[in-house]
Amino acid sequence: MLRRPGRHGAGLEPADHELRDFLTRAAQPHVYYEAGTADADALLAERGLVGAELPIVLEPGIVHTGATIAKLAQAWSQSNAPSQKHYDVVIVGAGPAGLAAAVYAASDGLSTLVVEEDVPGGQASHTSLIENFFGFPEGIGGAELARLAGRQAEKFGAELVLLRGVVSGRHDASGSVVQIAGGHEVGADVLLAAPGMQWRRLELDGMDELLGRGTYYGAGRSEATQCGGDDVVVIGAGNSAGQAVMNLGDAGARVTMVVRGDDLAKSMSAYLVERIGRHPQIDVRLETQVTELHADGGHLAGVTITDAGGASLRRPATALFACIGGTPRTGWAADHGVRTDAKGFLCTGPDLLDAGRRPQDWEPDRDPFPLETSIPGLFAAGDVRSGSTKRVGSAVGEGAMAVALIHHRLAELRR
């Protein structure tokens, strides 16, 4: 892919960052050429593309000029419409929980549709290396894991509709009907909500104005190779932040890790804490916050960090990555009468009982199944569920468990 020229290349141009991030999180192998360099000029001349609209994506025998995510998705048939009007199971979300459910549902012979507004993988797709996932002693990238899981689900007959979100829906004891972006409507006997999380926004002046021009949400996997030799900042103390600083440090960046708490071990796996402590490129600042951003020519140039005692220090930074956790994608729940906890996560199973009493208007003559929400037949799995552990392994387990429970619900409906 040829990128627009500019300060630090196109790494600080929002549209080009989004395109590069899309390719990285879709686990699509690619090589970058900086527009204006000798290698890029030679390649453009060879392909007869001098003066063509940038960015350009080159495939064997195919040229995409003025490339965007939408154009590539259409060309690669990644945004197909559903083939049926009704499914046994519709799964909203293609993170680890949704993909695991799709594999087990489809392999059990259930007609299965997965709807995802982004690329597969959820927040895991931003992770450069998952090292504590069962069965991968050398670790596996989140995007690579999602791509393999998606292929496995499709092998068993599941349909994946990607880059199309659910825009509205109806959920009751008789089933669900959802409207999918593009004007498509499908029904389902059972719906599994596994939309995951969205990055929590950093309330800091200039953060959104500089988004894609030096400030980013997530681990910045697609940016790491562009940051070699640069000063960068990572905010956060969880495993995603830990993997981000390691990835950036290994790429040669000088990394300042800003942590509000007083001990990384409280929120991060021990193996990451140990590696970060040994890494010569990583400077961990505990009990510290970023309190100001500094821009130069519309791009991030530095940050001010302030410790618990009120002492402030300005440091240069060409990139800042906020890995501060997320909020559940449950804005739709209240409109449909789906109960959530105080933080907006979906309540399921025993959490719905009040002193042993079932939810109001609960129709089945039984208690809610584990992972079942306050609407019979509407299940939840993964990070979006109240009480989930926010780990890839547990999300996969919940996705598999949900299918076993879905079979019980389908048996009820078909008596």
SVG drawing of the C-alpha trace seen along z (x, -y; Angstrom):
<svg xmlns="http://www.w3.org/2000/svg" viewBox="-46 -24 64 55">
<polyline fill="none" stroke="black" stroke-width="0.4" points="0.0,0.0 1.3,-3.5 0.6,-6.1 0.2,-9.8 3.4,-11.7 3.5,-13.8 5.0,-14.1 5.9,-10.6 4.2,-9.5 0.5,-8.9 0.7,-7.5 -0.8,-10.8 -3.5,-11.2 -6.8,-9.9 -8.2,-8.3 -4.9,-6.5 -4.6,-5.4 -8.1,-3.9 -7.2,-2.0 -4.0,-0.7 -5.8,0.3 -8.4,2.1 -5.8,4.2 -3.9,5.0 -7.0,6.0 -8.3,8.0 -5.1,10.0 -4.4,9.0 -0.6,9.2 0.6,6.1 3.7,4.0 3.8,0.2 5.6,-2.1 5.9,-5.8 4.7,-8.0 7.6,-10.1 10.3,-7.6 12.5,-6.1 10.9,-2.6 7.4,-4.0 8.1,-6.1 9.6,-3.1 6.6,-0.9 4.2,-3.6 6.1,-4.0 6.2,-0.3 2.5,0.0 1.6,-3.1 0.2,-4.9 2.1,-8.1 -0.3,-10.8 -3.0,-8.4 -5.1,-9.2 -3.5,-8.1 -3.6,-5.9 -3.2,-3.1 -3.6,0.6 -2.0,3.0 -3.0,6.7 -1.8,9.2 -3.4,7.9 -5.7,5.5 -5.3,1.8 -7.4,-0.2 -6.8,-3.9 -8.2,-6.4 -8.6,-3.3 -11.0,-3.3 -12.3,-0.7 -15.7,-0.7 -14.1,-0.2 -11.9,2.6 -14.7,4.4 -16.9,4.3 -14.1,5.5 -13.3,8.3 -17.0,9.3 -16.6,8.7 -20.0,6.9 -22.4,9.3 -26.1,9.2 -27.8,12.1 -28.9,14.9 -32.0,15.9 -34.9,14.1 -34.9,16.3 -32.3,18.1 -32.3,20.4 -29.7,18.1 -28.5,14.6 -25.3,13.5 -24.6,9.8 -20.9,9.3 -17.9,11.2 -15.5,11.0 -14.2,14.1 -17.6,14.9 -19.6,14.4 -17.3,16.3 -17.1,19.2 -20.8,19.4 -21.0,19.3 -18.6,22.3 -20.6,24.4 -24.0,23.4 -23.2,24.0 -21.4,27.3 -24.5,28.4 -26.6,27.8 -28.3,24.6 -28.8,22.0 -26.5,19.2 -25.9,15.6 -23.2,13.4 -23.6,9.6 -20.6,7.4 -20.3,3.6 -16.5,3.8 -13.9,6.5 -14.0,9.7 -12.2,9.9 -13.6,7.1 -11.1,5.5 -8.9,8.6 -8.2,7.6 -6.2,4.7 -3.9,7.0 -0.6,7.8 -0.1,11.0 -2.3,13.1 0.1,15.3 -2.1,16.8 -4.8,18.3 -5.1,22.1 -3.3,24.1 -1.0,21.4 2.3,21.7 4.0,19.2 1.0,16.8 -1.2,15.7 -2.3,12.2 -5.8,11.3 -6.6,10.5 -5.1,13.8 -7.2,15.7 -10.3,14.0 -9.6,14.7 -9.1,18.4 -12.3,18.6 -14.2,16.8 -13.0,19.3 -13.9,22.2 -17.4,20.9 -17.9,20.4 -16.6,24.0 -19.5,25.3 -22.0,23.1 -22.3,20.0 -22.8,16.7 -20.7,13.7 -22.1,10.3 -19.3,7.9 -19.0,4.1 -22.8,3.9 -24.2,3.1 -27.7,3.8 -29.6,0.5 -32.7,1.6 -34.6,4.6 -37.5,6.2 -37.0,8.8 -39.7,10.7 -40.4,14.2 -41.4,15.3 -38.0,14.4 -36.2,11.5 -36.3,9.4 -33.3,7.2 -32.7,4.6 -29.2,4.6 -27.5,1.6 -28.3,1.6 -32.0,2.2 -31.9,5.9 -34.3,7.5 -33.9,10.9 -35.7,12.9 -34.3,15.4 -35.7,17.8 -32.9,17.0 -30.5,14.0 -27.1,13.9 -25.9,10.4 -22.1,10.4 -21.3,6.9 -18.4,6.5 -17.0,3.1 -16.1,-0.2 -13.0,-2.1 -13.7,-4.4 -13.1,-8.0 -10.3,-9.9 -11.7,-13.2 -8.7,-15.4 -8.7,-18.6 -7.5,-18.0 -7.8,-14.2 -10.6,-14.0 -9.2,-16.8 -5.9,-15.0 -7.5,-11.6 -5.6,-9.8 -3.0,-12.6 -1.1,-11.3 -3.8,-10.2 -5.4,-6.8 -7.7,-4.5 -6.4,-1.0 -3.0,0.7 -1.9,-0.9 -0.8,2.4 -0.9,0.9 1.2,-2.1 4.0,-0.3 6.3,0.2 5.9,-3.5 7.1,-4.6 10.6,-3.3 12.9,-5.9 10.0,-8.1 8.8,-9.2 5.3,-7.7 2.9,-7.5 0.6,-4.7 -2.1,-5.3 -3.5,-2.3 -2.6,0.6 -4.4,3.7 -3.0,6.4 -3.9,4.5 -1.8,1.6 1.0,4.0 1.0,5.7 1.0,2.2 4.1,0.9 5.9,4.1 5.0,4.0 6.1,0.4 9.2,0.8 10.3,3.8 9.7,1.7 12.3,-0.8 10.0,-3.5 10.8,-5.2 7.7,-4.5 6.3,-6.3 3.6,-4.2 1.3,-6.4 -0.6,-4.6 -3.1,-6.1 -2.6,-3.3 0.3,-2.5 1.0,1.1 0.9,2.6 0.4,6.1 -3.1,5.2 -4.5,5.2 -1.9,6.9 -0.7,10.4 2.6,11.1 4.5,12.2 3.8,8.8 4.7,6.9 8.1,8.7 8.9,8.0 7.9,4.4 10.2,3.9 13.1,5.3 12.6,3.5 15.1,0.7 12.8,-1.3 9.8,-1.5 9.5,-4.1 6.6,-3.3 5.1,-6.3 2.9,-5.1 0.3,-7.4 0.5,-9.7 -1.9,-11.1 -1.7,-12.9 -3.1,-16.3 -2.4,-18.2 -1.7,-17.6 0.6,-19.8 0.1,-20.0 2.3,-21.4 0.9,-21.9 -2.2,-19.9 -0.3,-16.9 0.6,-15.7 4.0,-16.9 4.1,-16.4 2.2,-15.8 2.3,-17.0 2.1,-14.4 1.3,-15.1 2.0,-12.8 0.0,-12.4 1.9,-15.1 1.0,-17.7 4.4,-17.8 4.2,-18.2 6.6,-17.3 6.3,-18.0 7.6,-15.3 7.8,-15.0 5.4,-12.5 4.5,-11.9 1.8,-9.4 -0.4,-8.7 -2.4,-5.4 -5.2,-5.3 -5.8,-1.7 -8.1,-2.5 -10.7,0.2 -14.1,-0.1 -17.8,-0.6 -20.4,2.1 -22.3,1.6 -25.7,1.7 -27.2,-1.6 -30.0,0.3 -30.9,2.4 -33.1,-0.1 -35.3,-0.7 -36.0,3.1 -36.6,3.7 -33.3,5.6 -32.0,5.3 -28.5,4.0 -26.4,3.4 -25.4,0.0 -22.5,-0.1 -24.6,0.8 -23.6,4.5 -26.3,7.0 -27.7,8.9 -28.2,12.6 -29.2,15.8 -29.3,15.8 -28.5,12.1 -32.0,11.5 -33.6,13.0 -34.8,10.8 -34.9,12.8 -35.6,15.9 -38.4,14.1 -38.2,14.1 -38.2,10.9 -41.5,9.1 -43.4,10.4 -41.2,13.5 -43.1,16.0 -41.4,19.4 -42.2,21.6 -38.6,21.8 -35.8,19.5 -33.7,17.7 -31.0,19.9 -27.4,18.9 -26.4,16.3 -30.1,15.5 -31.2,11.9 -34.5,10.6 -36.1,11.4 -36.5,15.1 -34.5,16.3 -32.2,13.3 -28.8,14.4 -25.6,12.5 -21.9,13.6 -18.5,12.1 -17.4,8.7 -20.9,7.2 -22.3,9.5 -22.4,8.4 -19.8,10.4 -17.7,11.5 -14.0,11.7 -12.9,9.7 -10.6,12.4 -10.4,14.0 -10.6,17.5 -13.6,16.9 -15.4,15.1 -14.8,18.2 -16.1,20.4 -19.3,18.3 -19.9,18.4 -19.7,22.2 -21.9,22.4 -24.5,20.1 -25.0,22.6 -25.8,25.4 -28.4,23.1 -29.8,22.0 -30.6,25.6 -32.8,25.8 -34.6,22.6 -35.2,23.9 -36.6,27.1 -39.0,25.0 -40.2,23.1 -40.7,26.2 -42.7,28.3"/>
</svg>
